[in-house]
Amino acid sequence: MERVIVVGGGLAGVRAVEALRAREYTGALTLVCAEGVLPYDRPPLSKAVLTGDSDDTTVDAAWDALDCDVRFGVTATGLRAEERVLETTDGDLPYDGLVIAVGADPIRLPGPGAQHVVRTMKDALELRPLLVSGARVVVVGAGWIGAEVATSAAKLGCRVTVLEAAETPVAVALGTQLGALTEPWYAEAGVELRCGVKVASIEDGGVALVGGEFLDADAVVVGIGVRPSLGWVGDALELDARLGGIVVDGAMRTSRPEIVAVGDCAAWWSGRYGRRVRVEHWDVALNAPEVAVAALLGDADAVYDEPPYFWSEQFGRMVQFAGYHEGTERMIYRGDPSERKWAVCWVTGDRLDAILTVDKPRDLVQARRIIGQGVAVDVAKLADPAVAIRNAVRTVS
């Protein structure tokens, strides 16, 4: 293998570049980067960047030592897999190995009005000047990104309204029972939350709702999800119709051994959960590229099957989640959700499948380790917030 191309200038892309060199790949290496800047971390965009506390989240990487040809402002436009050629806005690029790490694009709403998203540094820097004290800001979507943007806008003194089509915030991720527990956070921060509200269109000067109501706004931010940026792939690779990502195995291999996919755009097979999953979180972008690169370079034993993990900082709280809760038997609270700190565990039998924590980082760290190991737990101890989660593990006699 003499020519490897990494498509995607985000965290997954730079980690793939680093992993290739760490595994002593010495051939030509090209990073196709759609943006005109070096790869950067995205989680701070909706927090420190919006509030003006940071202007630079560049990923620390030793670019000189990596000896990588970074093609700034270049995007993939097509893939001729049989010929092993990547079509780009900078011309055709032949390859022996290809790492696809292109990420995802925000979903937008209909209408001629200006609507902001927070996906890139450019997005955040364009929105930031509008978040001034007294500005009327409407955020569409009460998921993780919507809550974070609302938090930052409220902190800056904006008059914030959050619109959510579902019955509660984060209903898709956590269900309405847990989503309802986050509703008081909005009022506490001075944010108006309106659930069960559908947007008809984004218009000049505000948001038109289904039913005819119009909300005036100085800025409209849309945070209703993303779709993998894969239009350029065409029929060259199989895409998962349900998840939207490129179909890959547990090592991020596509149906073609010289192509791997990783990050937001990969729908990978999880032996742990017995299903294909697509995870859009920072943790996967950080760690899965190592496995993808190992597979690309011929490691037959490479596999990525870590429990999903993510976090969100919203309304003065650190919310963390680890595991996978679909299909679990029951949900157990650790602590009183009306208080500042609490957690929820999902269990099946004596197996801990997932955990959500609010301002309880120690619970998250210990539970994440247990979930990864798949060891049995004493459910009664797990439900007792006075017992450390690590002490709920059943001992083998």
C-alpha positions as CSV (number, residue, x, y, z in Angstrom):
1,M,0.0,0.0,0.0
2,E,1.7,3.2,-1.2
3,R,-1.1,5.8,-1.4
4,V,-3.7,6.3,1.4
5,I,-6.3,9.1,1.4
6,V,-8.3,10.1,4.4
7,V,-11.5,12.0,3.5
8,G,-12.7,14.3,6.3
9,G,-11.0,17.0,8.2
10,G,-12.6,16.4,11.6
11,L,-11.4,14.6,14.7
12,A,-11.8,11.1,13.1
13,G,-9.8,12.2,10.1
14,V,-6.8,13.5,12.1
15,R,-6.9,10.5,14.4
16,A,-6.8,8.2,11.3
17,V,-3.8,10.1,10.0
18,E,-2.0,9.7,13.3
19,A,-2.9,6.0,13.6
20,L,-1.5,5.3,10.1
21,R,1.9,6.8,11.0
22,A,1.9,5.2,14.4
23,R,1.4,1.8,12.7
24,E,4.5,2.6,10.5
25,Y,2.7,3.2,7.3
26,T,5.4,5.1,5.3
27,G,3.7,5.7,2.0
28,A,2.0,8.8,0.6
29,L,-0.7,10.2,2.9
30,T,-3.3,12.8,1.9
31,L,-6.0,14.4,4.1
32,V,-8.9,15.8,2.1
33,C,-10.3,18.6,4.3
34,A,-13.4,20.5,3.2
35,E,-12.7,23.4,5.6
36,G,-9.8,25.8,5.2
37,V,-8.4,25.1,8.6
38,L,-6.7,22.3,10.5
39,P,-9.0,19.7,12.2
40,Y,-10.6,21.0,15.4
41,D,-12.8,19.8,18.2
42,R,-16.5,20.4,17.7
43,P,-18.0,20.0,21.3
44,P,-16.8,23.5,22.4
45,L,-18.6,25.2,19.5
46,S,-21.9,25.3,21.2
47,K,-20.3,26.3,24.5
48,A,-17.0,28.2,24.8
49,V,-17.0,29.4,21.2
50,L,-20.5,30.8,21.3
51,T,-20.0,32.5,24.6
52,G,-16.7,34.1,23.4
53,D,-14.5,32.2,25.8
54,S,-12.6,30.5,23.0
55,D,-11.7,31.1,19.3
56,D,-9.5,28.1,18.7
57,T,-10.3,24.4,19.3
58,T,-7.7,23.0,16.9
59,V,-6.8,19.4,17.6
60,D,-3.2,19.2,18.8
61,A,-1.3,17.1,16.2
62,A,2.4,17.0,15.1
63,W,1.7,17.8,11.4
64,D,5.4,18.1,10.4
65,A,6.2,14.6,11.8
66,L,3.0,13.2,10.2
67,D,4.2,14.1,6.7
68,C,0.7,14.5,5.4
69,D,-0.5,16.4,2.4
70,V,-3.5,18.4,3.7
71,R,-5.8,19.6,0.9
72,F,-7.6,22.5,2.5
73,G,-11.0,23.5,1.0
74,V,-11.3,20.3,-1.0
75,T,-14.4,18.1,-0.9
76,A,-15.1,14.6,-2.3
77,T,-17.5,14.7,-5.2
78,G,-17.5,11.0,-6.4
79,L,-16.0,7.6,-5.9
80,R,-14.9,5.2,-8.6
81,A,-14.3,2.3,-6.4
82,E,-13.4,-0.2,-9.1
83,E,-10.7,2.1,-10.3
84,R,-9.6,3.1,-6.8
85,V,-10.1,6.8,-7.6
86,L,-11.6,9.5,-5.4
87,E,-13.1,12.4,-7.3
88,T,-12.7,15.8,-5.6
89,T,-13.1,19.5,-6.3
90,D,-9.3,19.4,-6.7
91,G,-9.3,16.7,-9.4
92,D,-9.1,12.9,-9.3
93,L,-7.0,11.3,-6.6
94,P,-5.9,7.7,-7.0
95,Y,-5.5,5.6,-3.9
96,D,-4.5,2.1,-2.6
97,G,-6.3,2.7,0.7
98,L,-9.2,5.0,1.6
99,V,-10.4,6.1,5.0
100,I,-13.9,7.8,4.9
101,A,-14.4,10.0,7.9
102,V,-16.6,12.8,6.4
103,G,-19.0,13.4,9.3
104,A,-22.5,14.7,8.9
105,D,-24.5,17.7,7.7
106,P,-27.2,19.5,9.8
107,I,-30.8,19.0,8.8
108,R,-32.4,22.4,7.9
109,L,-36.0,23.5,7.8
110,P,-37.9,25.0,4.9
111,G,-38.3,28.7,4.4
112,P,-36.5,31.7,3.1
113,G,-35.4,33.1,6.4
114,A,-31.9,33.0,7.9
115,Q,-31.4,29.9,10.0
116,H,-28.3,29.1,11.9
117,V,-26.8,25.7,12.8
118,V,-23.8,24.9,15.0
119,R,-21.7,22.3,13.2
120,T,-18.6,24.1,12.1
121,M,-16.4,26.8,13.5
122,K,-17.6,29.1,10.8
123,D,-21.2,28.4,11.9
124,A,-20.4,29.3,15.5
125,L,-18.5,32.5,14.7
126,E,-21.3,33.7,12.4
127,L,-23.9,33.1,15.1
128,R,-21.9,34.5,18.0
129,P,-22.3,38.3,17.2
130,L,-26.1,37.8,17.2
131,L,-26.2,36.5,20.8
132,V,-26.3,39.8,22.6
133,S,-28.2,40.9,25.7
134,G,-31.9,41.3,24.9
135,A,-31.7,39.6,21.5
136,R,-34.7,37.4,20.7
137,V,-33.4,33.9,20.0
138,V,-35.5,31.0,18.9
139,V,-33.9,27.5,19.1
140,V,-35.7,24.8,17.1
141,G,-35.0,21.4,18.8
142,A,-34.6,20.6,22.4
143,G,-32.1,17.8,21.9
144,W,-28.5,18.0,23.1
145,I,-27.3,20.7,20.8
146,G,-30.4,22.8,21.2
147,A,-30.1,22.7,25.0
148,E,-26.4,23.7,24.8
149,V,-27.1,26.6,22.4
150,A,-30.0,27.7,24.6
151,T,-27.7,27.6,27.6
152,S,-25.0,29.7,26.0
153,A,-27.6,32.2,24.6
154,A,-29.3,32.6,28.0
155,K,-25.9,33.1,29.7
156,L,-25.3,36.0,27.3
157,G,-28.6,37.6,28.3
158,C,-30.6,36.7,25.3
159,R,-34.4,36.1,25.5
160,V,-34.5,32.5,24.5
161,T,-37.4,30.3,23.3
162,V,-36.9,26.7,22.6
163,L,-39.4,24.8,20.3
164,E,-39.6,21.0,20.4
165,A,-41.9,18.9,18.3
166,A,-41.9,16.0,20.8
167,E,-43.6,15.9,24.2
168,T,-40.4,16.6,26.1
169,P,-36.8,17.5,25.5
170,V,-34.4,14.7,24.5
171,A,-37.3,12.4,23.9
172,V,-35.7,10.6,21.0
173,A,-32.5,9.9,23.0
174,L,-33.9,9.2,26.4
175,G,-37.7,8.9,26.2
176,T,-40.4,11.2,27.5
177,Q,-40.1,10.0,31.1
178,L,-36.6,11.2,31.5
179,G,-37.0,14.0,29.1
180,A,-39.7,15.5,31.3
181,L,-37.1,15.6,34.2
182,T,-35.1,18.2,32.2
183,E,-37.9,20.6,31.6
184,P,-37.5,22.5,34.9
185,W,-33.9,23.3,33.9
186,Y,-35.1,25.6,31.1
187,A,-37.3,27.6,33.4
188,E,-34.5,27.8,36.0
189,A,-32.3,29.4,33.3
190,G,-35.0,31.8,32.2
191,V,-35.6,30.0,28.9
192,E,-39.1,29.5,27.6
193,L,-39.6,25.9,26.5
194,R,-42.5,24.9,24.2
195,C,-43.0,21.2,23.5
196,G,-45.4,19.6,21.1
197,V,-44.9,22.6,18.7
198,K,-44.2,22.1,15.0
199,V,-42.4,24.6,12.8
200,A,-43.9,25.3,9.3
201,S,-41.0,27.4,8.0
202,I,-38.3,29.8,8.9
203,E,-39.2,33.2,7.6
204,D,-37.6,36.6,7.5
205,G,-37.8,37.9,11.0
206,G,-38.8,34.8,12.8
207,V,-40.5,31.4,12.8
208,A,-43.9,30.4,11.4
209,L,-45.5,27.6,13.3
210,V,-48.0,25.0,12.1
211,G,-51.4,26.5,12.9
212,G,-50.5,30.1,11.9
213,E,-48.6,31.5,14.9
214,F,-45.5,33.6,14.2
215,L,-42.6,34.1,16.6
216,D,-40.5,37.1,16.1
217,A,-36.7,36.4,16.3
218,D,-33.4,38.2,15.9
219,A,-31.8,34.9,15.4
220,V,-33.1,31.4,14.7
221,V,-31.0,28.3,15.5
222,V,-31.9,24.9,14.1
223,G,-30.7,21.8,16.0
224,I,-32.9,18.9,14.8
225,G,-30.3,16.4,13.8
226,V,-27.8,15.6,11.1
227,R,-27.3,13.3,8.1
228,P,-24.1,11.7,7.1
229,S,-22.4,13.6,4.2
230,L,-22.4,10.7,1.7
231,G,-24.1,12.0,-1.4
232,W,-20.8,11.7,-3.3
233,V,-20.5,8.0,-2.6
234,G,-23.3,7.1,-5.0
235,D,-23.7,3.3,-5.5
236,A,-20.0,2.6,-4.9
237,L,-20.6,1.4,-1.3
238,E,-23.6,0.0,0.5
239,L,-25.5,2.4,2.8
240,D,-27.7,1.4,5.7
241,A,-31.2,2.5,4.8
242,R,-32.3,2.9,8.4
243,L,-29.2,4.5,9.9
244,G,-28.0,6.4,6.9
245,G,-24.3,5.5,7.2
246,I,-21.9,3.3,5.2
247,V,-22.3,-0.4,6.1
248,V,-19.1,-1.6,7.8
249,D,-18.2,-4.6,10.0
250,G,-16.9,-4.5,13.5
251,A,-13.6,-3.3,12.3
252,M,-15.0,-0.5,10.2
253,R,-14.3,-2.4,6.9
254,T,-16.6,-1.8,4.0
255,S,-17.4,-4.4,1.4
256,R,-14.1,-3.4,-0.2
257,P,-11.0,-4.3,1.8
258,E,-9.2,-1.2,0.7
259,I,-11.9,1.1,2.1
260,V,-12.8,1.7,5.7
261,A,-15.3,4.2,7.1
262,V,-15.3,5.7,10.6
263,G,-17.1,8.3,12.7
264,D,-20.5,9.8,12.0
265,C,-20.7,8.3,8.6
266,A,-20.2,4.7,9.6
267,A,-22.9,2.2,10.5
268,W,-20.9,-0.5,12.2
269,W,-21.8,-4.0,13.4
270,S,-21.8,-4.3,17.2
271,G,-21.3,-7.9,18.5
272,R,-22.0,-6.5,21.9
273,Y,-25.5,-5.4,21.0
274,G,-26.2,-7.8,18.1
275,R,-27.1,-5.0,15.7
276,R,-25.7,-2.3,13.5
277,V,-25.3,1.1,15.1
278,R,-24.2,4.6,14.1
279,V,-22.9,6.8,16.8
280,E,-22.3,10.6,16.2
281,H,-20.4,11.3,19.4
282,W,-16.8,12.6,20.0
283,D,-15.7,9.4,21.8
284,V,-16.2,7.2,18.7
285,A,-14.4,9.8,16.5
286,L,-11.5,9.7,19.0
287,N,-11.1,6.0,19.4
288,A,-12.5,4.1,16.5
289,P,-10.0,5.4,13.8
290,E,-7.3,3.3,15.4
291,V,-9.3,0.1,14.7
292,A,-10.2,1.2,11.2
293,V,-6.6,1.9,10.3
294,A,-5.5,-1.4,11.8
295,A,-8.1,-3.2,9.6
296,L,-7.0,-1.2,6.5
297,L,-3.4,-2.3,7.1
298,G,-4.4,-6.0,7.3
299,D,-5.0,-6.7,11.0
300,A,-7.5,-9.5,10.9
301,D,-8.2,-9.3,14.7
302,A,-9.1,-5.6,14.7
303,V,-12.5,-4.9,16.3
304,Y,-14.3,-1.8,17.8
305,D,-17.1,-2.6,20.1
306,E,-17.0,-0.1,22.9
307,P,-20.2,1.0,24.6
308,P,-21.3,4.4,23.3
309,Y,-20.5,7.4,25.5
310,F,-21.3,11.1,25.3
311,W,-21.7,14.1,27.4
312,S,-23.6,17.4,27.3
313,E,-23.1,20.6,29.4
314,Q,-26.4,22.3,29.8
315,F,-28.0,24.8,32.2
316,G,-25.1,24.4,34.6
317,R,-25.2,20.6,34.6
318,M,-22.9,17.9,33.3
319,V,-25.1,15.3,31.7
320,Q,-23.3,12.0,30.8
321,F,-24.5,8.8,29.2
322,A,-22.8,5.4,28.6
323,G,-24.1,2.2,27.1
324,Y,-27.2,1.3,25.0
325,H,-30.6,1.3,26.6
326,E,-32.9,0.0,23.8
327,G,-34.5,-3.3,24.7
328,T,-33.4,-3.3,28.3
329,E,-35.7,-4.8,31.0
330,R,-36.1,-1.9,33.4
331,M,-34.9,1.4,34.6
332,I,-33.6,2.2,38.1
333,Y,-33.0,5.6,39.7
334,R,-30.0,6.3,41.8
335,G,-31.0,9.3,43.8
336,D,-33.9,11.7,43.6
337,P,-34.3,13.4,40.2
338,S,-35.8,16.5,41.9
339,E,-32.4,17.1,43.5
340,R,-29.3,18.5,41.8
341,K,-27.4,15.2,41.4
342,W,-28.9,11.9,40.3
343,A,-28.5,9.0,37.9
344,V,-30.5,6.4,36.1
345,C,-29.4,2.9,35.3
346,W,-30.8,0.5,32.7
347,V,-30.5,-3.2,33.6
348,T,-31.4,-6.5,32.1
349,G,-31.3,-9.3,34.7
350,D,-28.1,-8.6,36.6
351,R,-26.4,-6.9,33.8
352,L,-25.9,-3.1,33.7
353,D,-26.6,-2.0,30.1
354,A,-26.5,1.8,30.3
355,I,-26.4,4.8,32.7
356,L,-27.4,8.4,32.6
357,T,-25.8,10.7,35.2
358,V,-26.4,14.3,36.1
359,D,-23.5,15.9,37.9
360,K,-22.3,12.5,39.1
361,P,-19.1,11.9,37.1
362,R,-17.8,9.2,39.5
363,D,-20.9,7.1,38.9
364,L,-20.4,7.5,35.2
365,V,-16.8,6.4,35.2
366,Q,-17.4,3.3,37.4
367,A,-20.5,2.3,35.5
368,R,-18.9,2.7,32.1
369,R,-16.2,0.3,33.2
370,I,-18.7,-2.2,34.4
371,I,-20.8,-1.9,31.2
372,G,-17.7,-2.5,29.1
373,Q,-16.7,-5.6,31.1
374,G,-20.2,-7.0,31.1
375,V,-19.9,-8.3,34.7
376,A,-22.9,-9.1,36.9
377,V,-24.2,-6.6,39.4
378,D,-26.3,-6.6,42.6
379,V,-29.3,-4.5,41.4
380,A,-30.3,-3.6,44.9
381,K,-26.9,-2.1,45.6
382,L,-26.9,-0.4,42.2
383,A,-30.2,1.4,43.2
384,D,-28.7,2.7,46.4
385,P,-26.9,6.0,45.8
386,A,-25.0,5.5,49.1
387,V,-23.2,2.5,47.6
388,A,-20.5,3.2,45.1
389,I,-21.3,1.6,41.7
390,R,-18.1,-0.3,41.7
391,N,-19.2,-2.0,44.9
392,A,-22.4,-3.3,43.2
393,V,-20.4,-5.8,41.2
394,R,-21.1,-9.4,42.2
395,T,-18.1,-11.2,43.5
396,V,-17.4,-14.7,42.2
397,S,-17.0,-17.2,45.0
